Amino acid sequence: MREQITDLELGRELFVHEIIAKNYGADHANRIHSDKGAAKYGFSSALVPGVGLYAYLTRPAVEALGRRWLECGVMNAKFIHPVSDREKMRVQGRVMTIDPVELRLELINSSDQLCAVGSAGLPIVPPELDPRDYPFRPLPVSDQLLPATIAALSAGDAIGSLEFTVDFAGEITRFLDNVVEAMPIYRGADAVCHPAYLVAQANEILMRNVALGPWIHTATETQHLSLAQNGERLSLRGRISETYERRGHEFVVLDLGMFGDRGRPVARLRHTAIIKLREADA
């Protein structure tokens, strides 16, 4: 990682990161990550997972703001154009405000097409998150998942909670390879958990509650509250915040709280996905 910027200046352009996108979801049950499945909905090729795009967007933020951002920063990301496997991408950023710090982030392909946008910052006072507002609820069994339509979902409904163990040596190492992440802050004796790994768990809790067909992760807002520790058992809990239809697609928004040992708040996420896609016109 390049030296962390300590003298952020308004309007300053951040170091540009170049990435070869990787469709690590090609064998996933979500067939939107396959060429055939994506074509049914009008896409020219399989979609690189949104979690991967989120990971790409974080690079200028981590380089500029360092470990502090991973501990208590905020990230908003929106995915606006599909990215294909092996596509050459660049991530660029600009300092938009200083007090509090806010960075503008953009993911752009080799045709100069904007594929994802985001912002990252350091709030003056990070908000509190009370685990009592996110009570634990068992996951439904596989044959009792909610139908993937907004007619079956209502704002305020609780969803089943997801528990998982942070494993730097195993699962997270594979995750870093999937999102082509080489920044040294995520490896070695002093490694920290990649923020996009937390977002991947938001996808997982959706899949464990809703009987999804092909679907698309479209946006995530994350407030980091503390670092997830290696070997720690985390709990992700939440509810449906909103449902809506747009251009024939059906969307769900989840309000999620992530907690560590003894209810320590780790992150709050607002996670948006298309759970029912409009098929392409014949």
C-alpha positions in Angstrom: 0.0 0.0 0.0 1.3 3.5 -0.9 1.9 5.9 2.0 -1.4 6.9 3.7 -2.4 10.5 2.8 -2.3 12.6 6.0 -2.8 16.0 4.4 -6.0 15.6 2.5 -6.7 18.7 0.4 -10.1 19.7 -1.1 -10.3 18.5 -4.7 -7.3 16.4 -4.5 -7.2 13.4 -7.0 -6.4 10.1 -5.3 -4.1 7.4 -6.7 -5.8 5.5 -9.5 -6.0 1.7 -9.1 -6.1 -0.5 -12.1 -7.9 -3.9 -11.8 -8.7 -6.9 -14.1 -12.2 -7.8 -12.9 -12.9 -11.4 -11.9 -16.2 -13.2 -12.2 -15.7 -15.4 -9.2 -19.4 -16.2 -9.1 -19.4 -18.2 -12.4 -20.3 -21.4 -10.5 -22.7 -19.8 -8.1 -26.3 -20.8 -7.8 -27.2 -17.3 -8.9 -27.1 -17.8 -12.7 -26.9 -14.1 -13.4 -23.1 -14.8 -13.0 -23.3 -17.2 -16.0 -23.4 -16.1 -19.7 -26.6 -18.1 -20.4 -28.4 -16.9 -17.3 -27.4 -13.2 -17.8 -28.5 -13.3 -21.5 -32.1 -14.2 -20.4 -32.3 -10.8 -18.8 -30.7 -8.8 -21.7 -27.0 -8.8 -20.6 -24.2 -9.5 -23.1 -22.2 -11.6 -20.6 -22.1 -12.9 -17.1 -22.1 -10.2 -14.3 -19.1 -9.8 -12.0 -20.6 -9.9 -8.4 -21.5 -6.6 -6.8 -19.5 -7.5 -3.8 -16.4 -7.6 -6.0 -17.2 -4.1 -7.4 -17.7 -2.9 -3.8 -14.2 -4.2 -3.0 -12.7 -2.4 -5.9 -14.2 0.9 -4.8 -12.8 0.6 -1.3 -9.2 0.8 -2.5 -8.7 4.6 -2.7 -10.5 4.9 0.6 -8.3 2.5 2.4 -5.2 4.0 0.9 -6.2 7.6 1.8 -7.8 7.0 5.2 -6.2 3.8 6.4 -7.1 1.6 9.3 -9.2 4.4 10.9 -11.7 4.2 8.0 -11.9 0.4 8.5 -12.7 0.9 12.2 -15.3 3.7 12.0 -15.7 5.0 8.4 -18.7 5.0 6.1 -19.1 3.7 2.6 -22.0 4.1 0.1 -21.7 2.2 -3.2 -24.1 1.9 -6.1 -23.6 -0.4 -9.1 -24.9 1.2 -12.3 -23.4 -0.7 -15.3 -22.5 -4.4 -15.6 -18.9 -5.5 -15.4 -17.7 -8.6 -17.2 -15.0 -11.1 -16.4 -11.4 -10.0 -17.4 -12.6 -6.5 -18.1 -10.0 -3.8 -17.4 -11.2 -1.4 -14.8 -9.8 1.6 -13.0 -10.9 3.1 -9.6 -10.4 6.7 -9.0 -11.2 9.1 -6.2 -11.4 12.8 -5.3 -11.5 14.6 -1.9 -14.9 16.3 -1.8 -14.9 17.7 1.7 -12.5 17.9 4.6 -14.5 18.4 7.8 -15.9 15.8 7.8 -13.8 13.9 5.3 -15.7 12.6 2.2 -14.2 11.0 -0.9 -15.9 10.5 -4.2 -15.2 7.1 -5.8 -15.7 5.9 -9.3 -15.2 2.5 -11.1 -14.7 3.0 -14.8 -14.1 0.5 -17.6 -11.7 0.7 -20.5 -14.4 2.4 -22.6 -14.6 5.2 -20.0 -18.0 3.9 -19.0 -19.0 4.6 -15.4 -19.9 1.2 -13.8 -20.1 2.0 -10.1 -20.1 5.1 -7.9 -19.5 5.6 -4.2 -18.5 7.8 -1.4 -16.4 7.1 1.7 -15.8 9.2 4.7 -15.1 9.6 8.4 -18.1 10.9 10.3 -17.2 13.3 13.2 -19.2 11.1 15.6 -20.0 7.6 14.4 -23.6 6.6 15.3 -24.4 4.1 18.0 -25.9 0.7 17.3 -27.9 -1.1 20.0 -28.1 -4.9 19.6 -31.5 -4.8 21.3 -32.8 -3.1 18.2 -31.7 -6.2 16.2 -33.0 -9.2 18.0 -31.8 -12.6 17.0 -34.2 -14.7 14.9 -33.6 -18.3 13.7 -33.0 -18.8 10.0 -35.9 -20.5 8.2 -35.5 -24.1 7.0 -34.8 -24.4 3.2 -38.4 -25.3 2.3 -39.8 -22.3 4.2 -37.9 -19.5 2.5 -39.9 -16.4 1.5 -41.0 -16.1 -2.1 -38.8 -13.8 -4.2 -41.4 -11.2 -4.9 -42.2 -8.0 -3.1 -45.8 -9.1 -2.7 -44.6 -11.6 -0.1 -42.4 -9.1 1.7 -43.3 -6.1 3.9 -41.3 -3.3 5.4 -40.6 -3.9 9.1 -40.6 -7.7 8.8 -37.8 -9.4 10.7 -35.6 -11.9 8.8 -33.6 -14.9 10.1 -30.2 -14.1 11.6 -26.9 -15.3 10.1 -24.0 -16.4 12.3 -20.5 -17.0 11.0 -16.9 -17.1 12.2 -14.2 -14.8 10.8 -11.4 -17.0 9.4 -8.4 -15.1 8.1 -6.4 -18.2 7.2 -9.2 -19.9 5.3 -12.4 -18.3 3.9 -11.1 -14.7 4.0 -7.9 -15.6 2.1 -10.0 -17.2 -0.6 -12.2 -14.1 -0.6 -9.2 -11.8 -1.1 -8.2 -13.9 -4.1 -11.8 -13.7 -5.5 -11.8 -9.9 -5.3 -8.2 -9.6 -6.6 -7.2 -7.8 -3.5 -3.4 -7.4 -2.9 -3.3 -4.5 -0.4 -1.0 -5.6 2.5 -3.3 -4.3 5.2 -5.4 -7.5 4.7 -2.6 -10.0 5.1 0.0 -11.0 7.6 0.1 -10.8 11.4 -1.6 -7.5 11.7 -4.3 -8.2 9.0 -7.7 -6.7 9.3 -11.0 -8.0 7.8 -11.8 -6.7 4.3 -14.9 -4.5 4.4 -16.4 -6.2 1.4 -16.4 -9.5 3.2 -19.0 -8.0 5.6 -21.0 -7.0 2.5 -20.8 -10.6 1.2 -22.5 -11.7 4.4 -25.4 -9.3 3.7 -25.8 -11.2 0.4 -25.7 -14.5 2.3 -28.4 -13.5 4.8 -30.7 -12.5 1.8 -30.1 -15.9 0.2 -30.8 -17.7 3.5 -34.2 -16.0 3.9 -35.5 -15.7 0.3 -36.0 -18.4 -2.4 -34.1 -16.4 -5.0 -33.7 -17.2 -8.7 -31.3 -15.0 -10.7 -30.9 -11.7 -8.8 -28.6 -8.7 -8.7 -27.0 -6.8 -5.8 -27.4 -3.1 -6.7 -26.2 -1.0 -3.7 -24.8 -1.1 -0.2 -24.3 1.6 2.5 -22.0 0.5 5.3 -21.2 2.2 8.6 -18.1 0.6 10.2 -18.2 0.6 14.0 -15.3 -1.7 15.0 -13.0 -4.2 13.5 -14.1 -7.9 13.2 -11.5 -10.0 14.8 -9.9 -13.2 13.5 -11.7 -16.3 15.0 -14.6 -14.1 16.3 -18.1 -15.4 16.0 -20.3 -12.7 14.4 -24.1 -12.3 14.2 -25.9 -10.5 11.3 -29.5 -9.6 12.1 -32.1 -7.4 10.6 -35.3 -6.6 8.9 -36.8 -5.6 5.6 -36.6 -1.8 5.4 -38.3 -1.2 2.0 -39.6 -2.9 -1.1 -40.4 -1.3 -4.5 -40.7 -1.9 -8.2 -38.8 0.0 -10.8 -38.8 -0.5 -14.6 -40.3 -4.0 -14.1 -37.7 -5.1 -11.5 -38.6 -5.8 -7.9 -36.3 -4.5 -5.2 -35.8 -5.2 -1.6 -33.8 -3.1 0.9 -32.5 -4.7 4.1 -31.5 -2.9 7.3 -28.8 -5.0 9.0 -26.8 -4.9 12.2 -23.6 -6.9 12.6 -22.4 -7.7 16.1 -19.4 -9.5 17.6 -18.6 -10.9 21.1 -20.9 -9.7 23.8 -23.0 -7.7 21.4 -20.2 -5.4 20.3 -21.4 -3.4 17.2 -19.2 -4.2 14.1 -21.2 -2.6 11.3 -24.6 -1.4 10.1 -25.6 -2.1 6.5 -28.4 -0.9 4.2 -28.3 -3.5 1.5 -30.3 -3.3 -1.8 -31.0 -6.0 -4.4 -33.2 -6.8 -7.3 -34.9 -10.1 -6.2 -37.1 -10.5 -9.3 -35.7 -9.4 -12.6 -37.7 -8.4 -15.6 -37.0 -10.7 -18.5 -35.5 -9.3 -21.7 -38.0 -8.6 -24.5 -38.1 -11.3 -27.1 
